Amino acid sequence: MNPALKKLFAVEMRRLWTIPMIVLSIVMLPLGLPFSPIIATLINRANHGAVPVLNLSESVNAIFGALSLYGAMFFSAGIVGGEVKNGWMRSVLSRPITRQWFLAVKMAAVVLSVFCTIILVAIILLGVSAAMMHAMPAVHPLQLAQILLGSLGQIVTYVAIATVFSCFFPGNFNLIALFLWEILGGAATILVQKFLWNNKWMFILDDLLFPHRLTGFADSVLQNNFASSDLLWGTASLALFLAGCFWFVNVIQVDKTAD
Amino acid sequence: MNQRTITAAKILAALGIVAAVAGFILDSGHSVHPLSRIGMFEARAQAVKSAKPIFIDVSASWCPPCRKMESTVFTNDTVKNYLDEHFIINQVDANDQTQNALLEDSLGVDELPTMIVLRPDGIEWKRHSGSFDAKGFIAWMNDPTDAFMLRWPPANAAFEAASQRQKPCLILWVQKQKDLTPAYALFRSPQMQALCNYDVVPTILVDNQQHFSATLVQLTGNNNAIAPASRSIVLALPGGKLIRQISLDGEFGYNPNKLLDTLHTLLTQKAGS
């Protein structure tokens, strides 16, 4: 790897992990609590009086499902628009680094940060659960790896959508745009299912614009299935949004600084 | 414009299109569904023969919630075993153009996925539109009142049984399908279920008044007029000796206790006479 890119990656990680971000990551912990095995088991016990079971794959899938969007939203806030505004992008591009590598490194740093934060949250919650329940989690490495792959893909998709928005919205407004996009996606899905249920092209469009198929893939892995259709549609959407990132980052005006 | 960035965008777009086309081909060629596709005619025939209710899943390969149900619910062993044991299963593919009339007219489907449970005599029992997870699906399917009422025989079989056992036949009669669901609440209490199990032979009829009257005359030989009502409980003794109609439209509403008291009184009177 190019030493300049390595250095840029290290700098980007340092810039991402500011005090507010660390605080935010700690705040994410209680957000994951309802999905931790402690709560799930207590609820399960209360409902059925069943013996507690610590299902690692299920818990990890639930924690990623709950936190991926929020993690991607906060870490990718102003990923491009913010850097244009504060002049950082112009400063980096004045060095021998192209826009594509700048974007790739920034996205890699964001994705890694989101992924590691959620993994950390999952480890803490599962560790506490295992200690409280006096139970060792049942580990299925292949299943867990597939769930992590699907979840990672979904995080990259969210970051890519946030990046596309960041090419159009100044500062951190892409955070709000991504949140609204998700709400719009939920409404569109209900609309398609209720009123356009026999139109397969609307389903496909809905799937590509508001992608959740990689989460669906992870869910299917939990049932010992390999939903290749989910994986393909999820990948298609991810690749198209990534293409959008690289296209739009190329056409924005880098000199449009705040001052 | 940076040519390399443009190239990267083009390569990613091409990859996305290839993945989408592959996904589309995979979905279009998708014909293996975990649930059996036996057709409505065959399903009804099997249901009558085995006295099992019919479970219909209406879905399409290009509908993501349907695919999610397929890969996470219908492949779940608990769900599979439960359905196999208790139901005649028929999956209807909304992608199949020949099924359109069935979907829109006969089954009245207007959303995907839709799951419908029919009684063995073809009366729609309940339906759900939208997806479930495995636990939610089992909870929806495994309603204790359902398990009790789905066993009720069709009208003609009920009259035969009533005749053999010399017991009155309790007919839950509604003119419209939608009136059935609120009437189920009347049969949730253990006392009402005990009454239905031991004192009467229960059945359900969904029919308009004219047809229902004709059916009743044909089955009981009694030509007592049936009062206009959108939903009623009719107590009929084979041979036409007794027909009492309890309208659920008026004072009874859907009050289970009041209905139970009335039925007990009627049955005591009948036993006394």
Interface residues (C-beta under 8 A of the other chain):
Chain A: T98 R99 Q100 L103 Q193 K194 W197 N198 K200 F203 I204 D206 D207 L208 H212 R213 G216 D219 S220 L222 Q223 N224 N225 A227 S228 S229 D230 L232 W233 T235 A236 S237 L238 A239 L240 L242 A243 G244 C245 F246 W247 V249 N250 V251
Chain B: M1 N2 R4 T5 I6 A8 A9 K10 I11 L12 A13 L15 G16 I17 V18 A19 A20 A22 G23 F24 L26 D27 H30 A60 S61 W62 C63 P64 P65 R67 K68 S71 T72 V73 T75 N76 A94 N95 N100 L103 V109 D110 E111 L112 S129 G130 A134
